[in-house]
Amino acid sequence: MTMAKKAISFMKKKEKGWIKIWKSRRKNTTFETEAWTDGAILVMNGYREFNFPPGHYYYDGHTGLIQPRKKSDFPDFKGVIPKSKGYHKAEIVTEYNLLKLLKKH
């Protein structure tokens, strides 16, 4: 199962979710980075899993659709996730530790 499918399964469970894809720069290259949250955990993927162009997206739990949003309609990830969940704590996400995170929340 890809990380995108797992992300969507987390979002389905919470009936909401946000996805952000943006271009990042290093010295000589530009690449796309993505992050997603279900409102409880924040995951930043090192690899592209969602097949969307850079932008902001919202997962609607009632319709099951992922739709683009304007940047102004998109919440700050830190504002969405309660501080007690440790959004400021970052670690590399693999399939194994993503499952560990799921069990915690």
C-alpha positions as CSV (number, residue, x, y, z in Angstrom):
1,M,0.0,0.0,0.0
2,T,1.4,3.4,-0.9
3,M,1.8,6.2,1.6
4,A,-0.9,8.2,-0.2
5,K,-3.4,5.4,0.3
6,K,-2.5,5.2,4.0
7,A,-2.8,9.0,4.3
8,I,-6.3,8.8,2.8
9,S,-7.2,6.0,5.2
10,F,-6.2,8.2,8.1
11,M,-8.2,11.1,6.7
12,K,-11.2,8.9,6.2
13,K,-11.1,7.9,9.8
14,K,-11.1,11.5,11.0
15,E,-13.4,12.6,8.2
16,K,-11.1,15.5,7.2
17,G,-7.6,16.1,5.9
18,W,-5.3,18.6,4.4
19,I,-2.5,18.1,1.8
20,K,0.1,20.6,0.8
21,I,2.5,20.2,-2.1
22,W,5.2,22.8,-2.8
23,K,8.5,23.3,-4.7
24,S,11.6,23.2,-2.6
25,R,15.1,24.3,-3.6
26,R,18.5,23.1,-2.8
27,K,21.7,24.5,-4.2
28,N,21.4,23.2,-7.8
29,T,18.0,21.5,-7.9
30,T,14.3,22.1,-7.4
31,F,12.0,19.3,-6.2
32,E,8.5,18.9,-4.9
33,T,7.8,18.2,-1.3
34,E,4.5,17.2,0.3
35,A,2.9,17.2,3.7
36,W,-0.5,16.0,5.0
37,T,-2.4,15.9,8.2
38,D,-5.6,14.4,9.4
39,G,-5.8,16.9,12.2
40,A,-4.0,14.7,14.7
41,I,-0.6,13.9,13.1
42,L,1.5,15.7,10.6
43,V,3.4,13.7,8.0
44,M,6.0,15.2,5.6
45,N,6.8,12.8,2.8
46,G,10.3,12.8,1.3
47,Y,8.9,11.4,-1.9
48,R,5.9,12.4,-4.0
49,E,3.0,10.1,-3.3
50,F,0.0,12.3,-4.4
51,N,-0.3,12.8,-8.1
52,F,-1.3,16.5,-7.8
53,P,0.5,19.7,-9.0
54,P,1.9,22.0,-6.3
55,G,-0.9,23.5,-4.3
56,H,-3.2,23.1,-1.3
57,Y,-5.9,20.4,-1.1
58,Y,-8.7,19.4,1.3
59,Y,-10.1,15.9,1.8
60,D,-13.8,16.0,2.5
61,G,-14.8,13.0,4.6
62,H,-18.5,13.3,3.7
63,T,-18.0,13.1,-0.1
64,G,-14.6,11.3,-0.1
65,L,-13.2,13.9,-2.6
66,I,-9.9,15.7,-2.5
67,Q,-10.3,19.2,-3.9
68,P,-8.0,22.1,-4.4
69,R,-8.2,25.1,-2.1
70,K,-6.9,28.6,-2.2
71,K,-3.9,29.2,0.0
72,S,-6.0,31.7,1.9
73,D,-8.6,29.0,2.7
74,F,-5.9,26.6,3.9
75,P,-5.2,26.4,7.6
76,D,-1.7,26.6,9.1
77,F,-0.7,23.0,9.9
78,K,0.3,24.1,13.4
79,G,-3.1,25.6,13.9
80,V,-4.9,22.4,12.9
81,I,-3.0,20.0,15.1
82,P,-3.3,20.4,18.9
83,K,0.0,21.3,20.6
84,S,-0.3,18.2,22.8
85,K,0.1,16.0,19.8
86,G,3.7,17.2,19.3
87,Y,3.4,18.7,15.8
88,H,6.8,20.4,16.4
89,K,8.5,17.0,16.7
90,A,9.7,15.7,13.3
91,E,10.9,12.2,12.3
92,I,11.5,10.4,9.1
93,V,8.3,8.6,8.1
94,T,8.5,5.0,6.9
95,E,5.7,2.5,6.6
96,Y,6.7,1.0,9.9
97,N,6.7,4.1,12.1
98,L,3.6,5.5,10.4
99,L,1.8,2.5,11.7
100,K,3.3,3.2,15.1
101,L,2.0,6.7,15.0
102,L,-1.5,5.4,14.0
103,K,-1.6,3.3,17.2
104,K,-0.7,6.3,19.3
105,H,-3.5,8.5,18.0
